[in-house]
Amino acid sequence: MYRVWNFLANYSLLLILGALIALVWANVDAESYHHFVEFKIWDHAPIGHYHDGHRTLTLHYLVNDVLMALFFAIAAKEVWEAVILENGSLRGKKAATPLFATAGGMFGPIAVYLGLAAIMGSDTYNAVANGWAIPTATDIAFSYLVGRLVFGAGHPAVRFLLLLAIADDAAGLIILAVFYPSGELAPEWLLLSLAAAVLVFLLFNALPRRLDRGNQDRPNSTWVRKTLSFWPYLIAACASWYGFMMSGLHPALGLLPIVPTIPHADRSFGIFSEAEQYLTDLLNMIEHALKHPVEVILFFFGLLNAGVEFSSMGDATWLVLAGLLIGKPIGIFLFGWIAAVPMRLGIPQGMRLIDLVVIGFVAAIGFTVSLFVASVAFDAGPVQDAAKMGALFSFAAAIFAIVAGKLTRVEKHEI
């Protein structure tokens, strides 16, 4: 349990602090808050928002589009290890039902969000339709913590929930890349990202390992690691990020092509495992080095994105909450049941089908990624603020999860 609290302290508490400061500030002095958010760091800059024939680097762009790339790189690292490693959590039959449930946890919220928006009329639908992806997100850290509180640390449902949350992150990254470009698409610029990833992998990963074939001392790989360290990957990451920015895809995803190129261990203990901190491969060393910078980045992300006035609550607020609190449990239960019963893929021993409903409520805590998607789905204004409020209120899902656990008589399994 210590590592879970430690993870929350590292990656979430500063985010919450930033969000609370933003909420208070925006409701006390909205004008000064928005002036702070859009503070111009560099006009006619090489990077930044493009308008009137030039780019402007604002504080908001620096945090959301540049620095948040480090946060998504860490998320991508966990997904990559879960998929590529032989003992990866998203490989094999053990991941089949959680992956089906993940699909339900995305289609369910989308159906509820868009369905209710359509019922509310064409004007409402047209105004909020682009936010369909906001309620599909699951905040790994908070969901995992609430899952342990509801089920106990030793319950198989907790492992199921973690698999679902990691798969949800993977799908969320794809959705951001495909459906939420940051500008007009110029896909030829992605060749720069591809070239950076291929070159850094071949020259600083594959080639040294090939030269060391048959030599257990691995002199070439050791020299590259000790002498060059992370620098080749940093340069490649900058080139890849720039390629994403110029291509029109959201630049916060710009580091994703580089993550798989970095030398990594042949095993992973999992994001909340105490043993994870003792892995010394370059990929894990980079993650460890990014820990404190990402803490600060998440604080500023909360500060610059959660500042919405309570009077801004509107249709988008309730649609996001309905998607999370209704669509997630229904979707996860329905798709999980289809996988477990008609498809005979089963569920982990010690789990009941009704536990899927409780998992659905736990997974409805969107927060971090929901807040990010809201910031890119809508232009700044009342609809974006209303949607952000729904992402912030998703913490209410924890209460629903606890109540659902009591009503369904969940038996807590402690380690």
Number of C-alpha atoms within 10 A of each C-alpha: 12 9 13 18 16 13 18 16 13 17 21 21 17 22 24 20 16 23 24 16 16 24 23 17 19 19 15 12 11 17 11 11 21 15 10 14 18 14 14 14 14 14 14 14 14 13 20 22 21 15 9 7 6 13 16 19 20 20 19 22 23 16 21 22 22 21 20 22 23 22 22 19 21 22 18 23 22 20 22 18 22 23 16 15 16 14 15 20 25 23 14 11 10 16 19 18 25 30 23 22 33 31 21 24 33 26 23 25 32 27 15 25 30 20 15 18 23 16 10 12 10 12 10 15 19 11 14 24 19 16 25 24 25 33 37 33 29 32 23 24 21 23 27 23 20 22 28 23 17 26 22 19 19 13 22 17 26 24 18 23 24 22 23 29 25 26 25 26 23 16 18 21 17 13 15 20 19 11 13 19 19 22 14 10 14 14 14 12 18 21 14 20 25 16 16 24 24 15 15 21 20 14 13 22 19 16 15 19 18 13 13 16 11 9 10 7 10 15 14 18 20 15 12 16 18 10 10 12 16 17 11 17 21 14 13 25 23 17 21 28 29 21 25 29 27 22 23 19 26 24 26 26 25 28 28 25 20 26 18 17 21 21 17 20 14 12 15 20 17 15 20 18 12 13 12 15 14 10 16 13 14 16 20 21 16 15 17 15 11 15 16 12 12 23 19 16 22 27 21 25 27 25 24 25 22 27 25 27 20 14 10 18 19 16 19 30 22 20 27 35 29 21 31 35 25 18 28 35 26 23 27 31 26 20 22 28 22 17 20 20 12 9 11 11 17 19 23 16 9 10 17 13 15 15 17 26 23 28 28 30 30 35 35 34 34 28 26 22 23 26 26 21 26 29 20 19 24 19 11 11 10 17 22 25 28 25 33 29 28 30 31 20 17 25 19 15 22 22 13 17 27 19 15 21 24 13 10 12 11 19 14 15 16 11 7
